[in-house]
Amino acid sequence: MITCTYRSQDEQDALWRIGRSEPGRRVTWTKISRHTGRMAFDIAILKDGQPTWDVKVSVNENDIPDYLEAGQIGESFGMTWGGRWIPPDAVHFELKEG
């Protein structure tokens, strides 16, 4: 399921404050997001009707975690997948420029 598409700059700024000036674990590394430009979306994979957050992206030859498979599908459509970043953001997809 899609969990986030567009967010306003105010929403992005509020997310950026979490784990910095507001309590909680950091949820974003940037104040400038492709979400604010309507060029990104985040997903959650459902298992038995519930989101799963098993976002591991390292695999052995017999084990492909759900988000790796989703990332490969997104990349096959020409998207940038955040699971390739350091640190990875396996739930995040971006449309490429142009």
Contacts in CASP RR format, 6 or more apart in sequence:
PFRMAT RR
TARGET T0000
AUTHOR 0000-0000-0000
METHOD contacts of the structure
MODEL  1
MITCTYRSQDEQDALWRIGRSEPGRRVTWTKISRHTGRMAFDIAILKDGQ
PTWDVKVSVNENDIPDYLEAGQIGESFGMTWGGRWIPPDAVHFELKEG
1 43 0 8 1.000
1 44 0 8 1.000
1 45 0 8 1.000
1 46 0 8 1.000
1 51 0 8 1.000
2 41 0 8 1.000
2 42 0 8 1.000
2 43 0 8 1.000
3 42 0 8 1.000
3 43 0 8 1.000
3 44 0 8 1.000
3 51 0 8 1.000
3 91 0 8 1.000
4 35 0 8 1.000
4 41 0 8 1.000
4 42 0 8 1.000
5 35 0 8 1.000
5 38 0 8 1.000
5 40 0 8 1.000
5 41 0 8 1.000
6 35 0 8 1.000
6 36 0 8 1.000
6 37 0 8 1.000
6 38 0 8 1.000
7 15 0 8 1.000
7 33 0 8 1.000
7 35 0 8 1.000
7 36 0 8 1.000
8 36 0 8 1.000
9 36 0 8 1.000
12 28 0 8 1.000
12 31 0 8 1.000
12 32 0 8 1.000
12 33 0 8 1.000
12 35 0 8 1.000
12 36 0 8 1.000
13 31 0 8 1.000
14 22 0 8 1.000
15 27 0 8 1.000
15 28 0 8 1.000
16 28 0 8 1.000
16 30 0 8 1.000
16 31 0 8 1.000
18 24 0 8 1.000
18 25 0 8 1.000
18 26 0 8 1.000
18 27 0 8 1.000
18 28 0 8 1.000
19 25 0 8 1.000
19 26 0 8 1.000
19 27 0 8 1.000
20 26 0 8 1.000
29 87 0 8 1.000
33 40 0 8 1.000
34 40 0 8 1.000
34 94 0 8 1.000
34 95 0 8 1.000
35 41 0 8 1.000
35 42 0 8 1.000
39 94 0 8 1.000
39 95 0 8 1.000
40 92 0 8 1.000
40 93 0 8 1.000
40 94 0 8 1.000
40 95 0 8 1.000
41 92 0 8 1.000
41 93 0 8 1.000
42 91 0 8 1.000
42 92 0 8 1.000
42 93 0 8 1.000
43 70 0 8 1.000
43 91 0 8 1.000
43 93 0 8 1.000
44 51 0 8 1.000
44 52 0 8 1.000
44 53 0 8 1.000
44 91 0 8 1.000
45 51 0 8 1.000
45 52 0 8 1.000
45 66 0 8 1.000
45 67 0 8 1.000
45 70 0 8 1.000
46 52 0 8 1.000
47 66 0 8 1.000
52 66 0 8 1.000
54 65 0 8 1.000
54 66 0 8 1.000
54 67 0 8 1.000
55 65 0 8 1.000
55 67 0 8 1.000
55 83 0 8 1.000
55 88 0 8 1.000
55 90 0 8 1.000
55 91 0 8 1.000
56 65 0 8 1.000
56 67 0 8 1.000
56 68 0 8 1.000
56 90 0 8 1.000
57 65 0 8 1.000
57 67 0 8 1.000
57 68 0 8 1.000
57 83 0 8 1.000
57 88 0 8 1.000
57 90 0 8 1.000
59 65 0 8 1.000
59 68 0 8 1.000
67 83 0 8 1.000
67 90 0 8 1.000
67 91 0 8 1.000
68 83 0 8 1.000
68 90 0 8 1.000
70 90 0 8 1.000
71 81 0 8 1.000
71 82 0 8 1.000
71 83 0 8 1.000
71 90 0 8 1.000
71 93 0 8 1.000
72 81 0 8 1.000
74 81 0 8 1.000
74 93 0 8 1.000
75 81 0 8 1.000
78 96 0 8 1.000
79 93 0 8 1.000
79 94 0 8 1.000
79 95 0 8 1.000
79 96 0 8 1.000
80 93 0 8 1.000
80 94 0 8 1.000
80 95 0 8 1.000
80 96 0 8 1.000
81 90 0 8 1.000
81 92 0 8 1.000
81 93 0 8 1.000
82 88 0 8 1.000
82 89 0 8 1.000
82 90 0 8 1.000
82 92 0 8 1.000
82 93 0 8 1.000
82 94 0 8 1.000
83 89 0 8 1.000
83 90 0 8 1.000
83 92 0 8 1.000
END
